[in-house]
Amino acid sequence: MGAGREVSVSLDGVRDKNQMQLKKLNTVLFPVRYNDKYYADAIASGEFTKLAYYSDICVGAIACRLEKKEGGGMRVYIMTLGVLAPYRGIGIGSKLLNHVLDMCSKQNMCEIYLHVQTNNDDAIKFYKKFGFDITDTIQNYYINIEPRDCYVVTKSFAQSEANK
């Protein structure tokens, strides 16, 4: 994928009729299996869950869940963000995350967060590039993968005066 060439990447929403694309990607990308609630939350999040297509091939996805925050306000939890290995490093993950960050701003979300395995240096570096910070460490978060610990990685948004 030559440098300087325009990458043709399009994003599409996840619906009942194409959620199998997301299921197939997750099987390849992640060491865990996701339950029906994951897919229901992903579809319910609307514009916050997207599939990425490179030349009409589904190569990545971001799946989010919308949550009410204690004391009011809404936040976004990134359940998964992944791109197939041959398509990494050309901006697809960045395009997916930028889309969700734009949606957070448009819909006045308080914050966005996710869990990252403590040894996943590439993911930590990726999210820090977008202004996320490690805000907590959870011991034994993962059951069937090592290391079991994770970081909570968070980005907060300045709330407009109208929302305070």
Phi and psi in degrees as GROMACS dihedral restraints (atoms count N, CA, C in turn):
[ dihedral_restraints ]
;  ai    aj    ak    al  type     phi  dphi    fc
    3     4     5     6     1   -56.6    20    10
    4     5     6     7     1   142.3    20    10
    6     7     8     9     1   -65.3    20    10
    7     8     9    10     1   144.6    20    10
    9    10    11    12     1    87.0    20    10
   10    11    12    13     1   -11.3    20    10
   12    13    14    15     1   -82.3    20    10
   13    14    15    16     1   140.2    20    10
   15    16    17    18     1   -69.6    20    10
   16    17    18    19     1   124.2    20    10
   18    19    20    21     1   -86.4    20    10
   19    20    21    22     1   126.2    20    10
   21    22    23    24     1   -93.9    20    10
   22    23    24    25     1    97.3    20    10
   24    25    26    27     1  -122.3    20    10
   25    26    27    28     1   128.9    20    10
   27    28    29    30     1  -121.7    20    10
   28    29    30    31     1   151.6    20    10
   30    31    32    33     1  -111.3    20    10
   31    32    33    34     1   144.8    20    10
   33    34    35    36     1  -139.3    20    10
   34    35    36    37     1   147.5    20    10
   36    37    38    39     1   -71.0    20    10
   37    38    39    40     1   160.2    20    10
   39    40    41    42     1  -100.5    20    10
   40    41    42    43     1   128.6    20    10
   42    43    44    45     1  -132.4    20    10
   43    44    45    46     1   174.4    20    10
   45    46    47    48     1   -52.8    20    10
   46    47    48    49     1   -42.4    20    10
   48    49    50    51     1   -72.3    20    10
   49    50    51    52     1   -19.3    20    10
   51    52    53    54     1  -122.5    20    10
   52    53    54    55     1    12.5    20    10
   54    55    56    57     1   -66.4    20    10
   55    56    57    58     1   -17.9    20    10
   57    58    59    60     1   -62.4    20    10
   58    59    60    61     1   -31.4    20    10
   60    61    62    63     1   -60.0    20    10
   61    62    63    64     1   -45.6    20    10
   63    64    65    66     1   -64.4    20    10
   64    65    66    67     1   -42.0    20    10
   66    67    68    69     1   -61.1    20    10
   67    68    69    70     1   -43.6    20    10
   69    70    71    72     1   -64.2    20    10
   70    71    72    73     1   -44.4    20    10
   72    73    74    75     1   -58.9    20    10
   73    74    75    76     1   -47.4    20    10
   75    76    77    78     1   -61.1    20    10
   76    77    78    79     1   -36.2    20    10
   78    79    80    81     1   -61.6    20    10
   79    80    81    82     1   -38.6    20    10
   81    82    83    84     1   -79.7    20    10
   82    83    84    85     1   -38.4    20    10
   84    85    86    87     1   -85.7    20    10
   85    86    87    88     1   -30.7    20    10
   87    88    89    90     1  -124.2    20    10
   88    89    90    91     1   148.0    20    10
   90    91    92    93     1   -82.7    20    10
   91    92    93    94     1     9.9    20    10
   93    94    95    96     1  -127.2    20    10
   94    95    96    97     1   159.2    20    10
   96    97    98    99     1  -101.7    20    10
   97    98    99   100     1   138.7    20    10
   99   100   101   102     1  -101.0    20    10
  100   101   102   103     1   142.7    20    10
  102   103   104   105     1   -87.9    20    10
  103   104   105   106     1   177.5    20    10
  105   106   107   108     1   -61.0    20    10
  106   107   108   109     1   -32.7    20    10
  108   109   110   111     1   -63.3    20    10
  109   110   111   112     1   -39.2    20    10
  111   112   113   114     1   -54.5    20    10
  112   113   114   115     1   -50.1    20    10
  114   115   116   117     1   -69.3    20    10
  115   116   117   118     1   -35.7    20    10
  117   118   119   120     1   -65.3    20    10
  118   119   120   121     1   -43.8    20    10
  120   121   122   123     1   -63.2    20    10
  121   122   123   124     1   -41.1    20    10
  123   124   125   126     1   -61.5    20    10
  124   125   126   127     1   -47.1    20    10
  126   127   128   129     1   -66.5    20    10
  127   128   129   130     1   -40.5    20    10
  129   130   131   132     1   -65.1    20    10
  130   131   132   133     1   -23.9    20    10
  132   133   134   135     1   -74.1    20    10
  133   134   135   136     1    -9.6    20    10
  135   136   137   138     1    62.3    20    10
  136   137   138   139     1  -119.1    20    10
  138   139   140   141     1   -66.5    20    10
  139   140   141   142     1    -8.9    20    10
  141   142   143   144     1   -86.3    20    10
  142   143   144   145     1    -2.5    20    10
  144   145   146   147     1  -124.6    20    10
  145   146   147   148     1   125.4    20    10
  147   148   149   150     1  -139.5    20    10
  148   149   150   151     1   147.5    20    10
  150   151   152   153     1   -98.8    20    10
  151   152   153   154     1   144.9    20    10
  153   154   155   156     1  -110.5    20    10
  154   155   156   157     1   131.4    20    10
  156   157   158   159     1  -116.0    20    10
  157   158   159   160     1   131.9    20    10
  159   160   161   162     1  -112.2    20    10
  160   161   162   163     1   114.5    20    10
  162   163   164   165     1    48.8    20    10
  163   164   165   166     1    48.6    20    10
  165   166   167   168     1    68.3    20    10
  166   167   168   169     1    11.7    20    10
  168   169   170   171     1  -107.1    20    10
  169   170   171   172     1   128.8    20    10
  171   172   173   174     1   -73.6    20    10
  172   173   174   175     1   113.8    20    10
  174   175   176   177     1  -121.6    20    10
  175   176   177   178     1    -7.0    20    10
  177   178   179   180     1  -166.3    20    10
  178   179   180   181     1   169.7    20    10
  180   181   182   183     1  -161.5    20    10
  181   182   183   184     1   154.0    20    10
  183   184   185   186     1  -125.9    20    10
  184   185   186   187     1   132.9    20    10
  186   187   188   189     1  -126.5    20    10
  187   188   189   190     1   125.5    20    10
  189   190   191   192     1  -124.1    20    10
  190   191   192   193     1   162.1    20    10
  192   193   194   195     1  -127.0    20    10
  193   194   195   196     1   136.2    20    10
  195   196   197   198     1   -91.7    20    10
  196   197   198   199     1   135.6    20    10
  198   199   200   201     1  -132.2    20    10
  199   200   201   202     1   145.5    20    10
  201   202   203   204     1   -81.9    20    10
  202   203   204   205     1   135.5    20    10
  204   205   206   207     1   -91.6    20    10
  205   206   207   208     1   146.2    20    10
  207   208   209   210     1   -58.0    20    10
  208   209   210   211     1   134.2    20    10
  210   211   212   213     1    84.6    20    10
  211   212   213   214     1     9.3    20    10
  213   214   215   216     1    98.6    20    10
  214   215   216   217     1   169.2    20    10
  216   217   218   219     1    86.3    20    10
  217   218   219   220     1   164.1    20    10
  219   220   221   222     1  -121.2    20    10
  220   221   222   223     1   150.4    20    10
  222   223   224   225     1  -135.3    20    10
  223   224   225   226     1   165.4    20    10
  225   226   227   228     1  -116.4    20    10
  226   227   228   229     1   132.4    20    10
  228   229   230   231     1  -108.1    20    10
  229   230   231   232     1   121.7    20    10
  231   232   233   234     1   -81.7    20    10
  232   233   234   235     1   106.5    20    10
  234   235   236   237     1   -73.1    20    10
  235   236   237   238     1   -45.1    20    10
  237   238   239   240     1  -150.7    20    10
  238   239   240   241     1   147.5    20    10
  240   241   242   243     1  -144.4    20    10
  241   242   243   244     1   120.4    20    10
  243   244   245   246     1  -153.3    20    10
  244   245   246   247     1   151.1    20    10
  246   247   248   249     1  -133.7    20    10
  247   248   249   250     1   136.0    20    10
  249   250   251   252     1   -56.8    20    10
  250   251   252   253     1   140.3    20    10
  252   253   254   255     1   -48.9    20    10
  253   254   255   256     1   -46.1    20    10
  255   256   257   258     1   -65.3    20    10
  256   257   258   259     1   -14.4    20    10
  258   259   260   261     1  -108.4    20    10
  259   260   261   262     1     9.4    20    10
  261   262   263   264     1   -79.5    20    10
  262   263   264   265     1   155.2    20    10
  264   265   266   267     1    83.7    20    10
  265   266   267   268     1     8.1    20    10
  267   268   269   270     1  -119.5    20    10
  268   269   270   271     1    14.7    20    10
  270   271   272   273     1    97.2    20    10
  271   272   273   274     1     5.1    20    10
  273   274   275   276     1   -70.5    20    10
  274   275   276   277     1   -46.7    20    10
  276   277   278   279     1   -61.3    20    10
  277   278   279   280     1   -40.3    20    10
  279   280   281   282     1   -63.3    20    10
  280   281   282   283     1   -40.7    20    10
  282   283   284   285     1   -63.8    20    10
  283   284   285   286     1   -42.9    20    10
  285   286   287   288     1   -62.0    20    10
  286   287   288   289     1   -47.8    20    10
  288   289   290   291     1   -67.6    20    10
  289   290   291   292     1   -41.4    20    10
  291   292   293   294     1   -60.3    20    10
  292   293   294   295     1   -38.3    20    10
  294   295   296   297     1   -59.5    20    10
  295   296   297   298     1   -47.4    20    10
  297   298   299   300     1   -67.5    20    10
  298   299   300   301     1   -39.5    20    10
  300   301   302   303     1   -63.1    20    10
  301   302   303   304     1   -39.3    20    10
  303   304   305   306     1   -61.6    20    10
  304   305   306   307     1   -42.7    20    10
  306   307   308   309     1   -63.6    20    10
  307   308   309   310     1   -37.3    20    10
  309   310   311   312     1   -60.2    20    10
  310   311   312   313     1   -44.4    20    10
  312   313   314   315     1   -64.8    20    10
  313   314   315   316     1   -46.9    20    10
  315   316   317   318     1   -62.7    20    10
  316   317   318   319     1   -33.6    20    10
  318   319   320   321     1  -103.9    20    10
  319   320   321   322     1    15.9    20    10
  321   322   323   324     1    52.5    20    10
  322   323   324   325     1    47.1    20    10
  324   325   326   327     1   -73.0    20    10
  325   326   327   328     1   145.9    20    10
  327   328   329   330     1   -72.9    20    10
  328   329   330   331     1   -43.2    20    10
  330   331   332   333     1  -160.3    20    10
  331   332   333   334     1   167.7    20    10
  333   334   335   336     1  -133.5    20    10
  334   335   336   337     1   140.0    20    10
  336   337   338   339     1  -149.7    20    10
  337   338   339   340     1   167.6    20    10
  339   340   341   342     1  -159.0    20    10
  340   341   342   343     1   170.9    20    10
  342   343   344   345     1  -107.0    20    10
  343   344   345   346     1   136.1    20    10
  345   346   347   348     1  -130.2    20    10
  346   347   348   349     1   130.2    20    10
  348   349   350   351     1   -57.8    20    10
  349   350   351   352     1   138.3    20    10
  351   352   353   354     1   -61.8    20    10
  352   353   354   355     1   -20.9    20    10
  354   355   356   357     1   -96.7    20    10
  355   356   357   358     1     5.2    20    10
  357   358   359   360     1   -89.3    20    10
  358   359   360   361     1    72.1    20    10
  360   361   362   363     1   -59.5    20    10
  361   362   363   364     1   -38.2    20    10
  363   364   365   366     1   -61.8    20    10
  364   365   366   367     1   -43.8    20    10
  366   367   368   369     1   -66.4    20    10
  367   368   369   370     1   -42.6    20    10
  369   370   371   372     1   -61.1    20    10
  370   371   372   373     1   -45.4    20    10
  372   373   374   375     1   -62.0    20    10
  373   374   375   376     1   -42.9    20    10
  375   376   377   378     1   -58.5    20    10
  376   377   378   379     1   -51.4    20    10
  378   379   380   381     1   -68.9    20    10
  379   380   381   382     1   -35.2    20    10
  381   382   383   384     1   -62.6    20    10
  382   383   384   385     1   -32.9    20    10
  384   385   386   387     1   -59.1    20    10
  385   386   387   388     1   -27.1    20    10
  387   388   389   390     1   -99.6    20    10
  388   389   390   391     1    11.5    20    10
  390   391   392   393     1    89.6    20    10
  391   392   393   394     1    12.8    20    10
  393   394   395   396     1   -81.4    20    10
  394   395   396   397     1   151.4    20    10
  396   397   398   399     1  -128.9    20    10
  397   398   399   400     1   150.8    20    10
  399   400   401   402     1   -74.3    20    10
  400   401   402   403     1   121.1    20    10
  402   403   404   405     1  -113.1    20    10
  403   404   405   406     1   -10.0    20    10
  405   406   407   408     1  -166.6    20    10
  406   407   408   409     1   161.1    20    10
  408   409   410   411     1  -125.6    20    10
  409   410   411   412     1   132.5    20    10
  411   412   413   414     1  -115.1    20    10
  412   413   414   415     1   120.9    20    10
  414   415   416   417     1   -76.0    20    10
  415   416   417   418     1   142.0    20    10
  417   418   419   420     1    54.6    20    10
  418   419   420   421     1    38.3    20    10
  420   421   422   423     1   -70.1    20    10
  421   422   423   424     1   -42.2    20    10
  423   424   425   426     1   -92.5    20    10
  424   425   426   427     1   143.5    20    10
  426   427   428   429     1   -97.1    20    10
  427   428   429   430     1   -46.8    20    10
  429   430   431   432     1  -107.4    20    10
  430   431   432   433     1    10.4    20    10
  432   433   434   435     1  -131.0    20    10
  433   434   435   436     1   151.8    20    10
  435   436   437   438     1  -114.1    20    10
  436   437   438   439     1   143.2    20    10
  438   439   440   441     1   -69.2    20    10
  439   440   441   442     1   156.3    20    10
  441   442   443   444     1   -81.7    20    10
  442   443   444   445     1   -13.6    20    10
  444   445   446   447     1   -84.6    20    10
  445   446   447   448     1   153.9    20    10
  447   448   449   450     1  -137.2    20    10
  448   449   450   451     1   159.5    20    10
  450   451   452   453     1   -98.9    20    10
  451   452   453   454     1   146.7    20    10
  453   454   455   456     1   -94.2    20    10
  454   455   456   457     1   122.2    20    10
  456   457   458   459     1  -114.8    20    10
  457   458   459   460     1   123.5    20    10
  459   460   461   462     1  -132.4    20    10
  460   461   462   463     1   145.9    20    10
  462   463   464   465     1  -129.6    20    10
  463   464   465   466     1   125.3    20    10
  465   466   467   468     1   -99.1    20    10
  466   467   468   469     1   151.5    20    10
  468   469   470   471     1  -114.1    20    10
  469   470   471   472     1   139.8    20    10
  471   472   473   474     1   -67.1    20    10
  472   473   474   475     1   128.2    20    10
  474   475   476   477     1   -87.8    20    10
  475   476   477   478     1   138.9    20    10
  477   478   479   480     1   -67.3    20    10
  478   479   480   481     1   154.4    20    10
  480   481   482   483     1   -56.9    20    10
  481   482   483   484     1   -32.6    20    10
  483   484   485   486     1   -64.5    20    10
  484   485   486   487     1   -24.6    20    10
  486   487   488   489     1   -93.6    20    10
  487   488   489   490     1    -4.0    20    10
